[in-house]
């Protein structure tokens, strides 16, 4: 009986619920609308918090690429007497470029200006707040975007140091690369990524695809590295004196840190934690792996043995080449880009460098300049709207073709134009700055200081105390 009564009561309540709901609808409508609005705001806050968390982690990963990644990678490749001097060059960029970026660099790169360079609206970070700047990233604070881009600005001039390793004054390096970051890097960043930039994929006169810095970072640094190496001249004894890396262990660790940090470099350039970041993450990893294989096979054929130096150099070459394409291509084209880059960059180091005889100490041009140029061109071939509808949609709502594989072969011309502009700006800007700094304070250490090594001659200390 008790059970039957309970069942009858439940049925009665169920039958009454629609009537009660209808009676309460007018009174509860405002509350329901408020709840919907609150729910929508909560969803937006959750997305913003997730995106911001990923971007802050990505910024830290990109900084990891400079110190300790690049510092260890380059530091292990030089002779023992130059390890601290070489690592200090990367560390100096972490400090100097940060200050310059806060004062003027960010404004020149991302402020509103002309097609070539940004304006002065954000000098001393004026107006760079904790709210989003929808011109660049709608779900993260502009300060997050600013500090993320700062990490790119730090590593780019640091890459150049590999070309003049073991022979430039610390003072000259600091002045030259500080000026370079303002007068070469910032204009290139504005042209490619800044609002109104000449090469900006969204509205630029020459829409060039560069997801994470193939032209902005790698071509500018690599080409400037070549110019600097030629301007300074060869190290004493090069190429007749054997100058092997003093610690492949350090370089191996540095290369692995670069590989890990590169996920922040490329996947972070999605500016959010969505599926585009996933695509860039996977492409980055695939290209590094296949490029390590490509370089190793080429070296094995050339020298008869696969070396650790070749494998890690190949991985870095693949990371460089996939950088502009990482957010535009499918995984298997990423594998192909990496494989081509590994073989191509090894040829630049083994064949081209030897043929012309320039002393690019740590192959900054052979990896970054050549790899960045290759990657920018291959981006124009393999980019697809299935991954990134970079050019929006047509009147029918269909994504506009992105690269040649989509049927947009004209994008190759845009990519070539972007590459050419990066090369010209890097060559001219670097030559002018080198000439000025050379005339004012001198660029190269004396022969005596070069023999003693940068550690003692420039810093008065040694990386290894073998007497203790």
DRENDO-1510 file (C-alpha; in Angstrom, 1 decimal, always signed):
<recs>
REC; n; res; u; v; w
REC; 1; UNK; +0.0; +0.0; +0.0 .
REC; 2; UNK; +2.7; +2.4; +0.9 .
REC; 3; UNK; +4.6; +1.7; -2.3 .
REC; 4; UNK; +1.4; +2.2; -4.3 .
REC; 5; UNK; +0.7; +5.5; -2.6 .
REC; 6; UNK; +4.2; +6.8; -3.4 .
REC; 7; UNK; +3.7; +5.9; -7.0 .
REC; 8; UNK; +0.3; +7.7; -7.2 .
REC; 9; UNK; +1.9; +10.8; -5.6 .
REC; 10; UNK; +4.8; +10.8; -8.1 .
REC; 11; UNK; +2.3; +10.5; -11.0 .
REC; 12; UNK; +0.3; +13.4; -9.6 .
REC; 13; UNK; +3.4; +15.6; -9.3 .
REC; 14; UNK; +4.4; +14.7; -12.9 .
REC; 15; UNK; +1.0; +15.7; -14.2 .
REC; 16; UNK; +1.1; +19.0; -12.4 .
REC; 17; UNK; +4.6; +20.0; -13.5 .
REC; 18; UNK; +3.6; +21.4; -17.0 .
REC; 19; UNK; +0.9; +23.5; -15.4 .
REC; 20; UNK; +3.3; +24.9; -12.8 .
REC; 21; UNK; +5.9; +25.6; -15.4 .
REC; 22; UNK; +3.3; +27.5; -17.6 .
REC; 23; UNK; +2.2; +29.5; -14.6 .
REC; 24; UNK; +5.7; +30.5; -13.6 .
REC; 25; UNK; +7.1; +31.2; -17.1 .
REC; 26; UNK; +6.4; +35.0; -17.3 .
REC; 27; UNK; +7.8; +35.6; -13.8 .
REC; 28; UNK; +11.0; +33.5; -14.4 .
REC; 29; UNK; +11.8; +34.8; -17.9 .
REC; 30; UNK; +14.1; +37.6; -16.8 .
REC; 31; UNK; +16.0; +35.3; -14.5 .
REC; 32; UNK; +16.4; +32.8; -17.3 .
REC; 33; UNK; +17.9; +35.4; -19.7 .
REC; 34; UNK; +20.3; +36.5; -17.0 .
REC; 35; UNK; +21.4; +32.9; -16.4 .
REC; 36; UNK; +22.0; +32.5; -20.2 .
REC; 37; UNK; +24.0; +35.7; -20.3 .
REC; 38; UNK; +26.0; +34.5; -17.2 .
REC; 39; UNK; +26.6; +31.1; -18.8 .
REC; 40; UNK; +27.8; +32.8; -22.1 .
REC; 41; UNK; +30.2; +35.0; -20.0 .
REC; 42; UNK; +31.4; +31.9; -18.1 .
REC; 43; UNK; +32.2; +30.1; -21.4 .
REC; 44; UNK; +34.0; +33.2; -22.8 .
REC; 45; UNK; +36.0; +33.4; -19.5 .
REC; 46; UNK; +36.9; +29.8; -19.7 .
REC; 47; UNK; +38.1; +30.1; -23.3 .
REC; 48; UNK; +40.1; +33.2; -22.4 .
REC; 49; UNK; +41.7; +31.6; -19.4 .
REC; 50; UNK; +42.6; +28.4; -21.4 .
REC; 51; UNK; +44.1; +30.4; -24.2 .
REC; 52; UNK; +46.0; +32.7; -21.9 .
REC; 53; UNK; +47.4; +29.8; -20.0 .
REC; 54; UNK; +48.7; +28.2; -23.2 .
REC; 55; UNK; +50.1; +31.4; -24.4 .
REC; 56; UNK; +52.0; +32.1; -21.2 .
REC; 57; UNK; +53.4; +28.5; -21.3 .
REC; 58; UNK; +54.3; +29.1; -25.0 .
REC; 59; UNK; +56.1; +32.3; -24.1 .
REC; 60; UNK; +58.2; +30.4; -21.5 .
REC; 61; UNK; +59.0; +27.7; -24.0 .
REC; 62; UNK; +60.2; +30.2; -26.6 .
REC; 63; UNK; +62.5; +31.8; -23.9 .
REC; 64; UNK; +63.7; +28.3; -23.1 .
REC; 65; UNK; +64.9; +28.1; -26.7 .
REC; 66; UNK; +67.4; +31.0; -26.2 .
REC; 67; UNK; +68.5; +30.2; -22.7 .
REC; 68; UNK; +69.4; +27.4; -22.1 .
REC; 69; UNK; +68.6; +25.9; -25.6 .
REC; 70; UNK; +70.6; +28.0; -28.0 .
REC; 71; UNK; +73.2; +29.0; -25.4 .
REC; 72; UNK; +74.0; +25.3; -24.9 .
REC; 73; UNK; +73.7; +24.4; -28.5 .
REC; 74; UNK; +76.1; +27.1; -29.7 .
REC; 75; UNK; +78.3; +26.9; -26.6 .
REC; 76; UNK; +79.1; +23.2; -27.1 .
REC; 77; UNK; +80.0; +23.8; -30.8 .
REC; 78; UNK; +82.8; +26.3; -30.2 .
REC; 79; UNK; +86.2; +25.7; -28.7 .
REC; 80; UNK; +86.6; +25.4; -25.0 .
REC; 81; UNK; +88.2; +28.9; -24.6 .
REC; 82; UNK; +85.0; +30.5; -26.1 .
REC; 83; UNK; +82.2; +28.8; -24.3 .
REC; 84; UNK; +81.3; +31.5; -21.8 .
REC; 85; UNK; +81.7; +34.3; -24.4 .
REC; 86; UNK; +79.4; +32.4; -26.8 .
REC; 87; UNK; +76.7; +31.7; -24.1 .
REC; 88; UNK; +76.9; +35.3; -22.9 .
REC; 89; UNK; +75.9; +36.5; -26.3 .
REC; 90; UNK; +72.6; +34.6; -26.1 .
REC; 91; UNK; +72.1; +35.7; -22.5 .
REC; 92; UNK; +72.8; +39.3; -23.3 .
REC; 93; UNK; +69.9; +39.3; -25.8 .
REC; 94; UNK; +67.6; +38.1; -23.1 .
REC; 95; UNK; +68.3; +41.2; -21.2 .
REC; 96; UNK; +69.0; +43.9; -23.8 .
REC; 97; UNK; +66.2; +43.1; -26.2 .
REC; 98; UNK; +63.7; +42.9; -23.4 .
REC; 99; UNK; +64.4; +46.5; -22.4 .
REC; 100; UNK; +64.4; +47.7; -26.0 .
REC; 101; UNK; +61.1; +45.9; -26.7 .
REC; 102; UNK; +59.4; +47.6; -23.8 .
REC; 103; UNK; +60.8; +51.0; -24.8 .
REC; 104; UNK; +60.2; +51.0; -28.5 .
REC; 105; UNK; +60.4; +47.5; -30.2 .
REC; 106; UNK; +56.9; +46.4; -29.6 .
REC; 107; UNK; +55.5; +49.7; -30.9 .
REC; 108; UNK; +57.6; +49.6; -34.0 .
REC; 109; UNK; +56.5; +46.0; -34.7 .
REC; 110; UNK; +52.9; +46.1; -33.8 .
REC; 111; UNK; +51.8; +49.7; -33.5 .
REC; 112; UNK; +49.7; +51.3; -36.2 .
REC; 113; UNK; +52.1; +52.9; -38.7 .
REC; 114; UNK; +52.6; +52.4; -42.4 .
REC; 115; UNK; +53.2; +49.4; -44.6 .
REC; 116; UNK; +56.8; +49.2; -43.6 .
REC; 117; UNK; +57.0; +49.9; -39.8 .
REC; 118; UNK; +54.7; +50.6; -36.9 .
REC; 119; UNK; +54.2; +53.9; -35.2 .
REC; 120; UNK; +55.0; +55.3; -31.7 .
REC; 121; UNK; +51.6; +54.7; -30.0 .
REC; 122; UNK; +53.0; +52.0; -27.7 .
REC; 123; UNK; +56.3; +53.6; -26.7 .
REC; 124; UNK; +57.2; +52.5; -23.2 .
REC; 125; UNK; +54.2; +50.0; -23.5 .
REC; 126; UNK; +51.7; +52.9; -23.4 .
REC; 127; UNK; +48.2; +51.5; -23.9 .
REC; 128; UNK; +49.4; +47.8; -23.7 .
REC; 129; UNK; +46.9; +46.6; -21.1 .
REC; 130; UNK; +45.4; +43.5; -19.6 .
REC; 131; UNK; +42.5; +43.5; -22.1 .
REC; 132; UNK; +42.7; +41.9; -25.5 .
REC; 133; UNK; +43.8; +43.8; -28.6 .
REC; 134; UNK; +41.4; +42.4; -31.2 .
REC; 135; UNK; +43.7; +43.4; -34.0 .
REC; 136; UNK; +45.9; +40.5; -33.0 .
REC; 137; UNK; +44.4; +38.1; -30.4 .
REC; 138; UNK; +40.8; +38.4; -29.2 .
REC; 139; UNK; +41.0; +36.0; -26.3 .
REC; 140; UNK; +44.2; +36.9; -24.5 .
REC; 141; UNK; +45.4; +40.1; -22.8 .
REC; 142; UNK; +47.5; +42.3; -25.0 .
REC; 143; UNK; +50.3; +42.1; -22.4 .
REC; 144; UNK; +50.4; +38.3; -23.0 .
REC; 145; UNK; +50.6; +38.9; -26.7 .
REC; 146; UNK; +53.3; +41.5; -26.2 .
REC; 147; UNK; +55.5; +39.2; -24.0 .
REC; 148; UNK; +55.0; +36.2; -26.3 .
REC; 149; UNK; +56.2; +38.3; -29.3 .
REC; 150; UNK; +59.1; +39.5; -27.1 .
REC; 151; UNK; +60.5; +36.0; -26.9 .
REC; 152; UNK; +60.7; +35.9; -30.7 .
REC; 153; UNK; +62.5; +39.2; -30.7 .
REC; 154; UNK; +65.0; +37.8; -28.2 .
REC; 155; UNK; +66.0; +34.7; -30.1 .
REC; 156; UNK; +66.2; +36.2; -33.6 .
REC; 157; UNK; +69.3; +38.3; -33.1 .
REC; 158; UNK; +70.8; +35.6; -30.8 .
REC; 159; UNK; +70.7; +33.2; -33.8 .
REC; 160; UNK; +73.1; +35.6; -35.7 .
REC; 161; UNK; +75.8; +35.1; -33.1 .
REC; 162; UNK; +76.5; +31.6; -34.5 .
REC; 163; UNK; +78.0; +33.1; -37.6 .
REC; 164; UNK; +80.5; +35.4; -35.9 .
REC; 165; UNK; +81.3; +33.1; -33.0 .
REC; 166; UNK; +84.8; +33.3; -31.5 .
REC; 167; UNK; +85.8; +36.6; -33.0 .
REC; 168; UNK; +83.5; +39.6; -32.2 .
REC; 169; UNK; +83.9; +42.0; -29.3 .
REC; 170; UNK; +81.2; +41.7; -26.7 .
REC; 171; UNK; +80.7; +45.5; -26.7 .
REC; 172; UNK; +80.3; +45.5; -30.5 .
REC; 173; UNK; +78.0; +42.5; -30.4 .
REC; 174; UNK; +75.7; +44.3; -27.9 .
REC; 175; UNK; +75.5; +47.5; -29.9 .
REC; 176; UNK; +75.1; +45.9; -33.3 .
REC; 177; UNK; +72.4; +43.4; -32.3 .
REC; 178; UNK; +70.5; +46.0; -30.2 .
REC; 179; UNK; +70.3; +48.3; -33.3 .
REC; 180; UNK; +69.5; +45.3; -35.5 .
REC; 181; UNK; +66.6; +44.3; -33.3 .
REC; 182; UNK; +65.0; +47.8; -33.7 .
REC; 183; UNK; +65.9; +48.5; -37.4 .
REC; 184; UNK; +65.8; +45.1; -39.1 .
REC; 185; UNK; +63.7; +42.8; -36.9 .
REC; 186; UNK; +60.9; +45.2; -35.9 .
REC; 187; UNK; +60.2; +46.4; -39.5 .
REC; 188; UNK; +60.1; +42.8; -40.8 .
REC; 189; UNK; +57.8; +41.8; -38.0 .
REC; 190; UNK; +55.5; +44.7; -38.8 .
REC; 191; UNK; +55.4; +44.0; -42.5 .
REC; 192; UNK; +54.5; +40.3; -42.0 .
REC; 193; UNK; +52.3; +40.4; -38.8 .
REC; 194; UNK; +51.5; +44.0; -38.1 .
REC; 195; UNK; +48.2; +45.6; -38.9 .
REC; 196; UNK; +48.6; +47.3; -42.3 .
REC; 197; UNK; +51.9; +45.5; -43.0 .
REC; 198; UNK; +53.0; +45.1; -46.6 .
REC; 199; UNK; +53.2; +41.3; -46.4 .
REC; 200; UNK; +50.4; +40.7; -43.9 .
REC; 201; UNK; +48.3; +37.7; -45.0 .
REC; 202; UNK; +45.1; +39.6; -43.9 .
REC; 203; UNK; +45.0; +42.7; -46.1 .
REC; 204; UNK; +48.6; +43.3; -47.0 .
REC; 205; UNK; +49.5; +44.4; -50.6 .
REC; 206; UNK; +51.5; +41.2; -50.9 .
REC; 207; UNK; +49.8; +38.6; -48.7 .
REC; 208; UNK; +52.6; +36.3; -47.7 .
REC; 209; UNK; +52.1; +33.3; -45.4 .
REC; 210; UNK; +54.4; +33.1; -42.4 .
REC; 211; UNK; +52.7; +31.3; -39.5 .
REC; 212; UNK; +55.5; +31.5; -36.9 .
REC; 213; UNK; +58.5; +33.4; -38.4 .
REC; 214; UNK; +60.1; +31.8; -41.5 .
REC; 215; UNK; +60.8; +35.2; -43.0 .
REC; 216; UNK; +60.6; +37.3; -39.8 .
REC; 217; UNK; +63.0; +35.2; -37.7 .
REC; 218; UNK; +65.0; +32.7; -39.8 .
REC; 219; UNK; +65.6; +34.5; -43.1 .
REC; 220; UNK; +66.4; +37.8; -41.4 .
REC; 221; UNK; +68.8; +36.2; -38.9 .
REC; 222; UNK; +70.3; +33.7; -41.3 .
REC; 223; UNK; +71.0; +36.2; -44.1 .
REC; 224; UNK; +72.3; +38.7; -41.6 .
REC; 225; UNK; +74.5; +36.0; -40.2 .
REC; 226; UNK; +76.0; +35.4; -43.6 .
REC; 227; UNK; +76.6; +39.1; -44.2 .
REC; 228; UNK; +78.3; +39.4; -40.8 .
REC; 229; UNK; +80.5; +36.4; -41.3 .
REC; 230; UNK; +81.8; +37.8; -44.6 .
REC; 231; UNK; +82.2; +41.3; -43.3 .
REC; 232; UNK; +84.2; +40.2; -40.3 .
REC; 233; UNK; +86.4; +37.7; -42.2 .
REC; 234; UNK; +87.5; +34.3; -41.2 .
REC; 235; UNK; +88.7; +33.1; -37.8 .
REC; 236; UNK; +92.5; +32.9; -37.4 .
REC; 237; UNK; +93.6; +29.5; -38.9 .
REC; 238; UNK; +90.3; +28.8; -40.7 .
REC; 239; UNK; +89.9; +26.5; -42.6 .
REC; 240; UNK; +93.3; +24.9; -42.2 .
REC; 241; UNK; +93.2; +24.6; -38.4 .
REC; 242; UNK; +90.9; +22.0; -37.1 .
REC; 243; UNK; +88.2; +23.6; -34.9 .
REC; 244; UNK; +86.0; +20.8; -33.6 .
REC; 245; UNK; +83.2; +21.3; -31.1 .
REC; 246; UNK; +84.6; +21.1; -27.6 .
REC; 247; UNK; +81.5; +19.4; -26.1 .
REC; 248; UNK; +78.9; +17.6; -28.2 .
REC; 249; UNK; +77.1; +16.7; -25.0 .
REC; 250; UNK; +76.2; +20.3; -24.4 .
REC; 251; UNK; +75.2; +20.8; -27.9 .
REC; 252; UNK; +73.1; +17.7; -27.8 .
REC; 253; UNK; +71.2; +18.9; -24.7 .
REC; 254; UNK; +70.8; +22.3; -26.3 .
REC; 255; UNK; +69.3; +20.8; -29.5 .
REC; 256; UNK; +66.8; +18.8; -27.5 .
REC; 257; UNK; +65.8; +21.9; -25.6 .
REC; 258; UNK; +65.3; +23.7; -28.9 .
REC; 259; UNK; +63.1; +20.9; -30.2 .
REC; 260; UNK; +60.9; +21.0; -27.0 .
REC; 261; UNK; +60.8; +24.8; -27.0 .
REC; 262; UNK; +59.8; +25.0; -30.6 .
REC; 263; UNK; +56.4; +23.7; -29.7 .
REC; 264; UNK; +55.8; +27.0; -28.0 .
REC; 265; UNK; +57.3; +28.8; -31.0 .
REC; 266; UNK; +55.0; +27.2; -33.6 .
REC; 267; UNK; +52.0; +25.9; -31.8 .
REC; 268; UNK; +51.9; +29.0; -29.7 .
REC; 269; UNK; +51.6; +31.1; -32.8 .
REC; 270; UNK; +48.0; +29.8; -33.1 .
REC; 271; UNK; +47.4; +32.4; -30.3 .
REC; 272; UNK; +45.0; +30.0; -28.6 .
REC; 273; UNK; +44.6; +26.5; -27.4 .
REC; 274; UNK; +42.4; +25.2; -30.1 .
REC; 275; UNK; +42.8; +22.7; -33.0 .
REC; 276; UNK; +45.1; +25.0; -35.0 .
REC; 277; UNK; +47.6; +24.8; -32.1 .
REC; 278; UNK; +47.3; +21.0; -32.3 .
REC; 279; UNK; +48.0; +21.0; -36.1 .
REC; 280; UNK; +51.1; +23.2; -35.7 .
REC; 281; UNK; +52.3; +21.1; -32.8 .
REC; 282; UNK; +52.1; +17.9; -34.8 .
REC; 283; UNK; +53.6; +19.4; -37.9 .
REC; 284; UNK; +56.5; +20.8; -35.9 .
REC; 285; UNK; +57.4; +17.4; -34.4 .
REC; 286; UNK; +57.0; +15.5; -37.7 .
REC; 287; UNK; +59.2; +17.9; -39.6 .
REC; 288; UNK; +62.0; +17.8; -37.0 .
REC; 289; UNK; +62.0; +14.0; -37.0 .
REC; 290; UNK; +62.1; +13.7; -40.8 .
REC; 291; UNK; +64.7; +16.4; -41.2 .
REC; 292; UNK; +67.0; +14.6; -38.7 .
REC; 293; UNK; +66.6; +11.5; -40.9 .
REC; 294; UNK; +67.2; +13.5; -44.1 .
REC; 295; UNK; +70.4; +15.1; -42.9 .
REC; 296; UNK; +71.7; +11.9; -41.4 .
REC; 297; UNK; +71.2; +10.0; -44.6 .
REC; 298; UNK; +72.9; +12.7; -46.6 .
REC; 299; UNK; +75.8; +12.9; -44.2 .
REC; 300; UNK; +76.1; +9.1; -44.1 .
REC; 301; UNK; +76.4; +9.1; -47.9 .
REC; 302; UNK; +78.8; +12.0; -47.9 .
REC; 303; UNK; +81.1; +11.1; -45.0 .
REC; 304; UNK; +80.5; +7.4; -44.5 .
REC; 305; UNK; +79.2; +7.8; -40.9 .
REC; 306; UNK; +76.1; +9.2; -39.3 .
REC; 307; UNK; +77.2; +11.7; -36.6 .
REC; 308; UNK; +75.4; +13.2; -33.6 .
REC; 309; UNK; +76.2; +16.7; -34.8 .
REC; 310; UNK; +74.5; +15.9; -38.2 .
REC; 311; UNK; +71.4; +14.5; -36.5 .
REC; 312; UNK; +70.8; +17.5; -34.2 .
REC; 313; UNK; +71.6; +19.9; -37.0 .
REC; 314; UNK; +69.1; +18.2; -39.2 .
REC; 315; UNK; +66.4; +18.4; -36.5 .
REC; 316; UNK; +67.0; +22.1; -36.2 .
REC; 317; UNK; +66.9; +22.6; -39.9 .
REC; 318; UNK; +63.5; +20.8; -40.0 .
REC; 319; UNK; +62.2; +23.0; -37.2 .
REC; 320; UNK; +63.3; +26.1; -39.1 .
REC; 321; UNK; +61.7; +25.0; -42.4 .
REC; 322; UNK; +58.4; +24.0; -40.9 .
REC; 323; UNK; +58.1; +27.3; -39.0 .
REC; 324; UNK; +56.3; +29.3; -41.7 .
REC; 325; UNK; +54.2; +26.4; -42.7 .
REC; 326; UNK; +53.3; +24.9; -39.4 .
REC; 327; UNK; +49.8; +26.3; -39.2 .
REC; 328; UNK; +49.0; +25.9; -42.8 .
REC; 329; UNK; +49.8; +22.3; -43.9 .
REC; 330; UNK; +48.7; +18.7; -43.3 .
REC; 331; UNK; +51.0; +16.3; -41.3 .
REC; 332; UNK; +52.4; +14.4; -44.3 .
REC; 333; UNK; +53.4; +17.5; -46.2 .
REC; 334; UNK; +55.1; +18.5; -42.9 .
REC; 335; UNK; +57.1; +15.2; -43.0 .
REC; 336; UNK; +58.1; +16.0; -46.6 .
REC; 337; UNK; +59.1; +19.6; -45.8 .
REC; 338; UNK; +61.4; +18.3; -43.0 .
REC; 339; UNK; +62.9; +15.6; -45.2 .
REC; 340; UNK; +63.7; +18.1; -48.0 .
REC; 341; UNK; +65.1; +20.6; -45.5 .
REC; 342; UNK; +67.4; +18.1; -43.8 .
REC; 343; UNK; +69.0; +17.1; -47.2 .
REC; 344; UNK; +69.0; +20.7; -48.5 .
REC; 345; UNK; +70.6; +22.3; -45.5 .
REC; 346; UNK; +73.2; +19.6; -45.2 .
REC; 347; UNK; +74.2; +20.4; -48.8 .
REC; 348; UNK; +74.4; +24.1; -47.9 .
REC; 349; UNK; +76.8; +23.2; -45.1 .
REC; 350; UNK; +78.9; +20.5; -46.8 .
REC; 351; UNK; +79.0; +21.8; -50.4 .
REC; 352; UNK; +78.0; +25.5; -50.7 .
REC; 353; UNK; +79.9; +26.7; -47.7 .
REC; 354; UNK; +83.1; +24.9; -48.8 .
REC; 355; UNK; +82.8; +26.1; -52.3 .
REC; 356; UNK; +82.5; +29.8; -51.4 .
REC; 357; UNK; +84.8; +29.5; -48.4 .
REC; 358; UNK; +83.0; +31.9; -46.0 .
REC; 359; UNK; +83.5; +31.2; -42.3 .
REC; 360; UNK; +79.9; +30.9; -40.9 .
REC; 361; UNK; +81.3; +29.5; -37.6 .
REC; 362; UNK; +78.2; +27.5; -36.5 .
REC; 363; UNK; +76.3; +27.4; -39.8 .
REC; 364; UNK; +73.7; +30.0; -38.9 .
REC; 365; UNK; +73.1; +30.7; -42.6 .
REC; 366; UNK; +73.2; +27.1; -43.8 .
REC; 367; UNK; +70.5; +26.2; -41.3 .
REC; 368; UNK; +68.4; +29.3; -40.7 .
REC; 369; UNK; +68.9; +31.4; -43.8 .
REC; 370; UNK; +68.7; +28.5; -46.2 .
REC; 371; UNK; +66.1; +26.5; -44.2 .
REC; 372; UNK; +63.9; +29.6; -43.7 .
REC; 373; UNK; +64.0; +30.4; -47.4 .
REC; 374; UNK; +63.1; +26.8; -48.4 .
REC; 375; UNK; +60.3; +26.7; -45.8 .
REC; 376; UNK; +58.8; +29.9; -47.0 .
REC; 377; UNK; +58.6; +28.7; -50.6 .
REC; 378; UNK; +57.3; +25.3; -49.7 .
REC; 379; UNK; +54.6; +26.9; -47.5 .
REC; 380; UNK; +53.2; +28.4; -50.8 .
REC; 381; UNK; +53.0; +25.0; -52.3 .
REC; 382; UNK; +51.5; +22.9; -49.4 .
REC; 383; UNK; +49.4; +25.4; -47.5 .
REC; 384; UNK; +45.7; +24.4; -47.5 .
REC; 385; UNK; +42.5; +26.0; -46.5 .
REC; 386; UNK; +41.5; +22.7; -44.9 .
REC; 387; UNK; +43.9; +23.6; -42.0 .
REC; 388; UNK; +43.8; +27.4; -42.1 .
REC; 389; UNK; +41.5; +29.5; -44.2 .
REC; 390; UNK; +44.1; +32.3; -44.1 .
REC; 391; UNK; +42.4; +34.3; -46.9 .
REC; 392; UNK; +38.9; +34.0; -45.5 .
REC; 393; UNK; +35.8; +32.8; -47.5 .
REC; 394; UNK; +34.2; +33.8; -50.8 .
REC; 395; UNK; +30.7; +35.1; -51.3 .
REC; 396; UNK; +29.3; +31.5; -51.2 .
REC; 397; UNK; +30.9; +30.9; -47.8 .
REC; 398; UNK; +33.6; +28.6; -49.1 .
REC; 399; UNK; +37.2; +29.0; -47.9 .
REC; 400; UNK; +39.4; +30.7; -50.4 .
REC; 401; UNK; +42.3; +28.6; -51.8 .
REC; 402; UNK; +45.4; +29.1; -49.8 .
REC; 403; UNK; +48.4; +27.5; -51.5 .
REC; 404; UNK; +49.3; +25.8; -54.8 .
REC; 405; UNK; +48.0; +22.4; -53.7 .
REC; 406; UNK; +44.6; +24.2; -53.2 .
REC; 407; UNK; +44.9; +25.6; -56.8 .
REC; 408; UNK; +46.3; +29.0; -55.8 .
REC; 409; UNK; +49.6; +28.9; -57.6 .
REC; 410; UNK; +49.9; +32.7; -57.4 .
REC; 411; UNK; +50.7; +32.3; -53.8 .
REC; 412; UNK; +54.2; +31.1; -54.8 .
REC; 413; UNK; +54.8; +34.6; -56.2 .
REC; 414; UNK; +53.7; +36.2; -52.9 .
REC; 415; UNK; +56.0; +33.9; -51.0 .
REC; 416; UNK; +58.9; +34.6; -53.3 .
REC; 417; UNK; +58.2; +38.4; -52.8 .
REC; 418; UNK; +58.2; +38.0; -49.1 .
REC; 419; UNK; +61.5; +36.1; -49.2 .
REC; 420; UNK; +63.1; +38.7; -51.5 .
REC; 421; UNK; +62.1; +41.6; -49.2 .
REC; 422; UNK; +63.4; +39.8; -46.2 .
REC; 423; UNK; +66.7; +39.1; -48.0 .
REC; 424; UNK; +67.1; +42.7; -49.1 .
REC; 425; UNK; +66.2; +44.3; -45.8 .
REC; 426; UNK; +68.6; +41.9; -44.0 .
REC; 427; UNK; +71.5; +42.5; -46.3 .
REC; 428; UNK; +71.2; +46.3; -46.5 .
REC; 429; UNK; +70.3; +46.8; -42.9 .
REC; 430; UNK; +73.1; +44.5; -41.6 .
REC; 431; UNK; +75.7; +46.1; -43.8 .
REC; 432; UNK; +74.9; +49.6; -42.7 .
REC; 433; UNK; +74.8; +48.7; -39.0 .
REC; 434; UNK; +78.1; +46.7; -39.2 .
REC; 435; UNK; +79.8; +49.6; -41.0 .
REC; 436; UNK; +78.6; +52.2; -38.4 .
REC; 437; UNK; +79.6; +50.0; -35.4 .
REC; 438; UNK; +82.9; +49.1; -36.9 .
REC; 439; UNK; +83.8; +52.7; -37.5 .
REC; 440; UNK; +82.7; +53.8; -34.0 .
REC; 441; UNK; +84.0; +51.1; -31.7 .
REC; 442; UNK; +85.4; +48.3; -33.9 .
REC; 443; UNK; +83.9; +44.9; -34.4 .
REC; 444; UNK; +86.6; +42.3; -34.1 .
REC; 445; UNK; +88.8; +41.3; -31.2 .
REC; 446; UNK; +92.5; +41.6; -31.7 .
REC; 447; UNK; +94.6; +38.7; -32.8 .
REC; 448; UNK; +95.9; +38.3; -29.3 .
REC; 449; UNK; +92.5; +38.2; -27.8 .
REC; 450; UNK; +91.2; +35.8; -30.4 .
REC; 451; UNK; +94.1; +33.4; -29.6 .
REC; 452; UNK; +93.4; +33.7; -25.8 .
REC; 453; UNK; +89.7; +33.2; -26.4 .
REC; 454; UNK; +86.6; +35.3; -25.7 .
REC; 455; UNK; +86.2; +33.9; -22.1 .
REC; 456; UNK; +89.4; +35.5; -20.9 .
REC; 457; UNK; +89.7; +38.5; -23.3 .
REC; 458; UNK; +86.1; +39.7; -23.0 .
REC; 459; UNK; +84.9; +38.5; -19.6 .
REC; 460; UNK; +88.0; +37.8; -17.5 .
REC; 461; UNK; +86.9; +34.3; -16.6 .
REC; 462; UNK; +86.9; +30.7; -17.9 .
REC; 463; UNK; +84.2; +28.2; -18.5 .
REC; 464; UNK; +86.3; +25.4; -17.1 .
REC; 465; UNK; +88.8; +25.6; -14.3 .
REC; 466; UNK; +91.0; +22.7; -15.1 .
REC; 467; UNK; +93.4; +23.4; -12.1 .
REC; 468; UNK; +90.8; +23.0; -9.4 .
</recs>
